Amino acid sequence: MEVAFCRNVKIQRHVYVYMFFTTSAVSVPAIKADEGRSIPLHTDAYASLLHACTQIESLRQLHANIFANGHSQNVFLATKLVGMYAVFGFSEDARKVFDKTRQRNIFVWNEIIKGYACNGLCEEALTLSRQMQQAGVQPNRFTFPFVLKACAGLSALQRGMEVHAEITKRRLDWNVCVVNALVDMYAKCQRMDIARDLFDKMSERDVVSWTTMISRYVQNGHAKEALALFHQMKSSGMVPNRVTILSVVTAYAEFGDLQEGKGIHEYIIENKLELDVSVRTCLITMYAKCGSIRFARQLFDKMPQRDVVLWSAMIAAYAQTGHANEALMLFKQMLQAGMKPNSFTIVSVLQSCAHLGVLQQGVWIHDYSVRSGMDLNVFVGTALVDMYAKCGNIAMARQSFDRMSKRNVVSWSAMIAGYGMHGLGKDAVAIFTQMLHAGMKPNHITFICVLSACSHAGLVDEGWQYFNTMRQDYCITPRMEHYTCMVDLLGRAGQLDEARDFVQNMPLKPDVGVWGSLLGACRIYCNIELGRFVAERLFNLEPDNVGYYVLLSNIYADAGRWDGVKKVREKIKDSGLKKSPGCSLIEVDNRFHAFLVADKSHPQTKEIYAMLEILARQMKVAGYVPNVDFVLNEVEDEAEELIHCSDNEKLAIAFGNLGTGPGPRIEISNDLSAW
């Protein structure tokens, strides 16, 4: 800025004010002329200062200066003010400036419509677009993209189609920005067919056109189509931008192909996008979903600077791939690094606590979320409900649910599922009824939760009612999970013939979940013939799953059919199958201890087995008699040790009695991987 060489004093003063305002924290109205009056500026200078505003306070001060110097009716500055207030998210202030502007041209109308649409006030944006035309101002190619954005935000397909017709009438359907907005609107309104047809007919496409179509394919669950279009984009010579890459990496994550995922990673490195935090965060998620948590961690460790989003992505990757211990360890490292977690981090950590069943850790995270003011967040609140329910404390789950000021369908579903897994079917049904009375529309997951709750509580009539209601009242087509719940409901209630007929009349081909539920019911009610029939279906679907052989063996054993037991055992032996040992986990003094069947690897093994003998004697005095018939036939080599109560659960209980004083409840979580 060559201020010293400016001959025009007024211009020199403008430049000085601009330099001072953009390089210091002093506000514009504080800069005074010698006589104590605020310095009046030219329109262009004000416009430059408006663009330089980085804080709402500075914008308000500059607005006051504009008003004080008689520019309140300058439509050019009014347009700039409306736009800047909208950028900061202050739509009410933008509207006040707009309403006070008497002579409104197309520019100020476009700016207020844009501001409302971009801030999620879509209905208001559409109302303004109608008022604009009623005022005699005709929309142009800059108006329609934001009107279409508002339609998309409301999923207002009919209104969007009307706007499309108006665009065609005004012969603006050649404009690439307008067509991009049309493609986006149709895709967000679930009309991917129309969106793709418009895209294919475009005579000119820019990077936004390709990115819009690819990203909407991904968001609508069409990863394969998104990747095919990406390859077409590269073949056309169009260079993808950062947003395109983020969508493509997400598509590879959904596709789950590790080799293809590595290919896009190489492409990212070649185009020097790897150090972008958002891209690397997306790559971490992709590798985790492709089954390579090791690559995900390597990427995380190589990142020179890690923000909360990157930490949260790595913790979520661990949590969502069953590496709950690693997720909790990384969370502790995050805190030690001085990084403050956000609500997404807390949700992943709570999911890990729920997976492990570690209530003490979950309570600590709950306390942390309260101290940080995140406990009332709808996602954190839902995760708390889920964690407490899965850790065995349904009362705290309900308390967390009741504390939520805002609940979504996932929150309600989590509470219903919590009651269901505790066998409190009537409470689950009551919550479901309360949900409907609150005006919340259930989704397919809600019905899985309520059907499962009915199954665990033996509420057959209610289960049938909700299964039929799902289709008739909510137009939700039953999925495999719903059929599995119904088979489980009928099977647990002893209605095996009805369950078999239900399976045979399903419109879907039964999967292992459906047949597995029916086999479990055959085990409960010792139905050999149906059990054998069902087991054969399972052997064909999952020949390497030894759990189904064990279940069939137990059915034979319960009926005293030792010849059948022998045949199943021979089949297991001939197939080379082995039952994976179950694992029990207990938390003592914030440390996790895992136990397998007949485990003797713990440092306190001698004390644990001594405590186990004490507990066994007390159980015998209390009248407990173990049923070992089916155990003998399940794992013959381990039978003797199992009879002496050395299974994993009892070892964990014995250790819990050693590691805790009198009073606290001992809580154990199980990983029954063979089942």
N, C-alpha and C positions, 0 to 999 in steps of 0.2 A: 504494500500500500504506500504510494508515494505522496503522503499527505503534505509534506513540506513544499511540494511543487505545484499544488492546486492553487490556481489563481482565484477561482470562485469560492468565496468564504463560505457560502451556504452549502456548496457541495463538500468542501473540506470538513465542515461540521458534521454532515451526514456520514461521511466515511469514518470520522473519529468515533461517532456514536456507535456505528456498526462494529468497528474494531473493539471498542470498549465492552460492548454488550456481549459479543461472542467470545471474548477471552477473559471475562471476569464474572464474578457472581453478583455484581451490582446491577440492580434493576434499571430499566430504561427511565421510568418516571423519576428516579432519584437523580438523573443527570439534568442539571438545570442550566439555563442561560445565566449570564452575569446579573440580570435584573430579577432573578428568582423565578422566572416563568419556565415551564417545561419547553423543551426544544421542539418546534414543529418540524416535521420531516416531509420530504416528498413521498408520493405514493410508492414509487419503486423502492425507496429506502425502507419504508414500512414493510413492504412485501418481503424484502430480503431478511429483515429482522424476524418476521413471523416464521419464515422457514428455518431460522437459526434457533428457535425456541426448543429447548430440551426438557423443560419442566413446566408444569401447569401454572405455577406461580408467576413465572416470567411471562407466559402468554397472557395471563390476566392483567399484569402490569402494563404490558404493551397495548392491550385492548383499551385500558383506561386512558393511556396516552393518546391513542387514536381518537377516542371519543372526546377528550378534552380539547383536542386541536381541530374539532369540527369536521372530522371525516366519518362520522357515524353513518351517513347515507352514501358513502362511496361504495358502489356495488362491487367493484374490484376487490377492495379490502374486506368487504363483508364476506365475499366468497372465500377469501383466504382464511378469515377467522373461522367461518363455519367448518372448513376443511381441517384446520388445526385442532379445534375443539373435538371434532370427531376422532382424529388420530389419537388423542389422549383418552378417548372413551367418554367424554363429557357431552353426551348427546343433548341434554337439556340446555346447556349453555349454547351449543350450536343452534338449537331451535330458537332460542331467545334472539340471537343475532339475526337469524333468518326472518323471524316474525317482525322485527323492527326495521327491516329493510323494505322500503316502500316500492322502489322500482326494481323488480326481480327479473333478471334475464335468465336464459337457459343455463348459464354457468352456475349461478347460485342455486338454482333448482337441482341441477345434477349433483352438486356438492352435498346438499342436505339429504337427497335420496341415497347417495353413496354412503354417507356417514351412518344413516340408519341401517342400511342393509349390512354394512361391515360390522356393526355393533350388535347384530342379532335382533334388531327391532324391525323385523321383516314386514309385519302387518302394517306398521306405520309407514314404511317405505313405499308399499303398494298404494296406500291411501294418498300419500303425497304425489305419486306419479299420476293418479287420477285428477287430483286437485290442480296439478300443473297444466294438464290439457284443458280443464275447465276454465283456467285463467287465460287461455288462448296461447299458451307457450307449447310449441310442438316438440316432442322428444327427438333426439338425434342419436347417432351411433355411440355416443358416450353415455346416454341415458339407459339404453336397453340392457347392457351387461349387468347393471346393478339392480334393475327391475327383475331380471331373470335370477340373479343371486338371491333376491328376496323370495321369489317363487320356490327356488330350490330349498331355502331354509325352512319353508313351511310345508315342503313336499306337496305344494299346490300344483299338481300336474295340469288340471283343467285351466287354471289361470295362466300357467306357463304356455300352454298351447294357444291360448288367446293372444298372448304377447307375441308368440311365434308368427301367428297369422298377421298381426299388425306389422311386424318386421318385414314380412314378405310383401305386404301391401305397399310399404314405404320403400321397397327395393333396397333394403339394407342387408339382405341375406348373402351378399357377396363379401361383406366385411369380416375379416378373419377374427377380430376380437368379439364381434357379435355372435358369430357361429361358435366360437369357443365357449361362450357363455351358454348358448343353446345346448351344446353337447353336455356341458356340466350339469345343467338343469335337468335334462332328461335322464342322465345317469343317476343323479341323486334322487330322482323320483322313480327309480327302479325300472326305467324303460331303456335298458342298454341296447335293445334292438334299434330304436329310433336314433339314439346317440351315435351308434356305430354307422348307421346309414348316412347321417349328416356328416360324420367325419370322413367317410369314404368318398362323398360327393364334393368335398372341399377342393376347390381349384388351387388354393394356396394354403399351406400349413406352416405354422411356425413351431418353435419348440414347446410353446404353451399348449398348442393343439395336441401334439403327441403326448405330452405329460398328462394333460387332463384325461385323455382317453385311457392311458395306461393306469393312472392312479385310481380312476373310477372302476376299472376292471378289478383291481386289487381289493378295493373297499367293498365290492359286491361279491367277493369270493370267487372270482374268475382268474386265478393266478396263471393258468395255462395260457389263456387268451392274452393276458397282460405281457407275458414273456415273449409270445409270438409277435406281438405288436412292437415290442422293444427291438427285436432282431430286425423287423421290417424298417423301423426307424433308423437303425444304424446303416442298413443297406441303402437307404435313400440319401445318405450323406448328412443327415441332420445330427448335430452334436448334442447329446443329452446334457441337461444341466443338473445341478445338485438335487433339485426336487425330483427330477426323473429317476435319478439313481436311488434315492430313498424309497421310492415306490417299487422299483425293480428289485431291490434287496428284500423288501417286505414280501414280494411275490415269490422269490426263491425260498424265503423262510416258510411260507405257506405250502410251497411245493414239496419241501423236505428233501431235496436232492443235494447231497453234500458236494458231489463233484461239480455240478452246475453252479453251486454257491461259491466254490473256490474259483470258478471261472470268472464270475462277476467281481470277485475280490481282486483278481489279477487286473481286470479292466479298470477298476477303481484306482489301483496303484499306478497303472500306466498313465492315467489321466490326472494323477496327482491330487486325488480327492480323499486319500486315506486319512490325512491328519484332520479333516473336518470332524468335529466332535459328534455331530448328528449322524454322519455317515458311519463312523466307527461304532456308535451306539447301536445303530441298526444292524451292523454286521455282527455284533455280539449276539443280538437276539436271533439273527439268522442261523449262526453256527449252533446255538443252543437248540433251536427247533429242528435243525438237521441232525441232531444227535451227537454233536461234537463239542461238548462243554469245554474240552481242553483247548481247542482253537479259540473259543470265546475268551477264556481266561488269558491266553497268550496276548490277544489283542488288547485286553484291558491292562495287562501289566506293562505293555509297550507304550501306552499313552502317557506322554510327558506331563500333561495337565489333565486332571480329572475333575469334572464338575459333578453336581448332585445327580444330574440326569445319567451320566455314565456309571456312577456307583449304583444307582437304582436299577439300571439295565442289567448289570452283572449280577446283582442280588436277585433280581426277578428271574434271570436265566437259571440260576441255581435252584430257586424255589419251584419253578415250573417244570423242571426236569427231574425232580425228586431228590436233589442234593440239598436237603434242608439243613444239615449240619454245616455244610460249607457256606450256605446263605447266612446263617447266624454268625459264623466266624468272620465273614467279610463285613457284616454289619458292625461288629465290634471294632474291626480295623478302620472302618469309615469314621466312627466316633473318635477313635484315637487319633485319626488324621485331622481332627478338628472340623470335619465336614458335617453340616447340619442336614439331617435327612428331611425329605418332604413326605407328603401323604402317600405317594406311590411307593416310597421305600418302606414305610411302616406297613402298608398292606402286604408287601412281599414277605416281610419278616414275620408278620402274624400268620400268614399262610404256612410258613416254615414251622412255626411253633405248633400250629394245628396238625401238620403232617407228622411231627414227632410226638405230639401229645404232651409237650412240656409246659405244664401250666405255670410254673414259677417264672419261666422266661416270658410267657405271654402276659402275665400280670405286670412284670417290669415294663414291658413294651407299652402296655395300657397306661401305666403311670406316666411314662415318658410322653405319650401322645396327649395326655391331659395337661401336663406341664407346658407342652408346646402349643396347646390350643388346637390340636388336630383331631381330638376325639369326637368332635361333633361333625366332622367331615363325613359325608354319606358313605364314601368308600371305606374309610377307616372304621366307621361304626359297623358296617356290614362285615368287615373282616374280623372285628372283635366278637360279633355274634357267632360267626363261624368257628373262630378259635376256641371260645369258651365251650361251645357245644361239643366240639370234637375232643376237647380235653376233659370232658366229663362234668363240667359245671354248668348245667342248663339254667340254673337260677341266675348266674351272672350273665349268661347269654341273653336271657329275657330282660335283665336290668339294662344291659347295653342297648338292646333294641328299643326299650321304652324311653331311653335318654335321647334317642335320635330325634332331632327337630325336623329332619327331612328324610323320607324313606323312598327308595325306588323299588322296582319290581324285584331286584336282586336281594335287597334287604329283607323283604317279606318272604321270599323264597328260602333265604338262609335260616330264618327263624322257624319256618315250617319244617325244613329239613332237620334242624336241630331237635325239635320235638320228636320227629319221626325216628331218628337214630337212637333216641332214649326210650322208645316204645310208648311215647305219650301221644297216641294217635288222636284222641279226642281234643287235646290241646292244639295239635297241629290243624285239625279241622276247624277249631274255633278261630285260630289265627287266620286261616284261609278265608273264612266267612267275614272276619273283621276287615281283611284286605279288600274284599269285594265291596263291602259297605263304604270303605274309604274312597271308592271310585278308582282303585288301581286295577288295571287290566292284567290278568295273569298271562304269562307266556308258556312256551312248551316246557321250560325248566321248572316253572312253578308246579305244573301238573305232574312232572316226574317226582317232585318232592312230596306232594300231597298223596299221590298214589303209593309211594314207598312208605309213607307214614301209615296209611290205611293197612298196608301189608303187614307191617311190624305189629300193629295193634289188633289185627284180625277183623277189621271193619270192612267186610266184604260188600255189603249193600252200598255203603258210602263210596267204596272204590269204583263199583260199577256206575254209580251216579256221576262221579267226576269224570270217568272215562268217556261217558256218553255226552256230558256237558261240554267237554273240551271240543268235540266236533260240532255239536249242534248250536251252542251259544257263542263260541269264540272262533269257530272256523279254523281250528288248529288240527291239522292232519296228524294222527298218531305216528310217532316214530318208533324205531326198534326199542328204545328205552322204555317207552310207555307200555308196549306189549310185554316186555320183560317184567315190569312191575306188576302187570295184571296176572301173569303166570305165577309169579312169586306170591301174590295175594291169594290166588285160588289154591296153590300148592300148600302154603302154610296153614290154610284153613281146612286142609284135608280133602278138598274137592279135586282129586287127581284126575278123574274122568273129564270133568269140566275143563280143567287146565289143558289136558291132552287135546280135547276137541277145539279149544280156543287156539292152540298152536297150529293145528292142522287147517284151520279156517282163516288163518292170518293172510292178509293181502301181500305181506312181505315174506321173503324167505327167512325162516328162523336162523339166528346166529348162535354163537356159543353162549351168549348171555341168557337167551331164552331157554335153550336146552339145559344149560347149567342150573337155572332156577328150578326147572322141573325135576332134574336129577336130585337136587338137594331135598325137594319135597318127598321124592321116593325114598330117600335115606331116612327122613323123619318118620314116615308111615310104613316103612319096610315093605314097599311094593316091588317085588323082585322082577316080575314080568315087564312092567312099564319101565323100571329102572334099567333093565338090560336093553330094552328097545332104545331108550334115550341115550344110554352110554355109547351104543354103536354109532349113533349120529355124531356124538361128540368126538369119538375116536377118529372119525373120518375128517372132521373139521380141524381138530387140533391133536394130531397123533403124538406129539411130543409132550403133551401136558399130562404128567403123571397123576395130578390131582383127581382127574376123573376116574382113573383106574382105582385109586385109593377109595373113592366114594363107593364105587360098585363093589369093591371088596368088603367094605363095611356093611353094605346092604346084605350081602351074603352071610357075613358073620353074625349080624343081628338075628337072622332067620335060622342060624345053625346050619347053613348050607356050606360045610367046609370043603366040599368038592368044588363049589364055585369059587371059594376063596383061593384054593390051590391053583385053579386055572388062571385066575386073574394075576396071581403072583408070578406064575410061569410066563405069562404074557409080558409082564413088566420086565422080568429078567431077560427074556429073549430080545426085547426091544432095547435093552441097555438103558432104560429110564431110571432116574433116581429122584427121590423126593427131596426138594430143596428144604433145608431146615428152617423152621420158623425162628424169628428173632424177637425178643422182648427188650424194651428200652425203659430205663428208669433214670430220673434226674435226682441227684442228691448233691446239695451244696453247689448248684449251678454247673455241675458236671454230668455228662451223660455216660451211662454204663449199659453195654449191650450184652445179652446172654442168649446162647444157643442151647439146644437140647443137650443135656449131659455135659455142659460147658465146664471146663476146669482151667481156663486160661486167665481168670481174674486173679490179681495179686492176693485177694483175701479168700481164695477158694476154700481153705480149710475151715475158716470161720463161717463161711456161707453154708457149707454142707452140715456143719454142726448145728447151725440155726435151723436148717431144713429138717433135721431129725427131731429137734424139739417141736417144731410146728407140726410135723407128721404125727407125733405122739398126741399132741393136743387135739388135732383133728380126729384121731381115732377115738379118743375119750369122748369127744363131742358127738360121735356116731357117724362120722363120714366114712363111707366105703366107696373107693374108686371103682369105676367100671373099666376094666382093662381088656375085655374080650376083643373089642375091635382093634385096640392098640397092638395086641399080640399078633394079629393078622395083618396089620399095616406095615410094621417095621420090626420084623422078627429079631434082628440082631440087637436092637436097642430096647427090647421089651423089658428086660430085667431092670435096666437103669430107670426106665420110665415108671415101672411099678413102684420103685423107691422114690417116686415124686421128684425126679431130677429134670423135669421138663423146664423149658425156658422161663415160663411165667412164674413158676414156683421158686426158681433160682433168683429171679428179680425181686420177688416178694421177700425172700429170706435176706437178701442184701439190703432191701429197704428197711427191714427191722433192725439190721445192724447199724445202718447209716443214719437213722433218725431216732430222735427221742420219742417218748410216749406222747400221743395226741394227734400229730399231723396225719392226714390221710395219705396212704401210699397209692400213687398213681402210676400205672404202667401202660405203655402203648405197645402194640404188637404189629409186626410185619409178617403176615401169613402168606409169604410169596408163593407157596405151592398151590394156593387156593385161588 
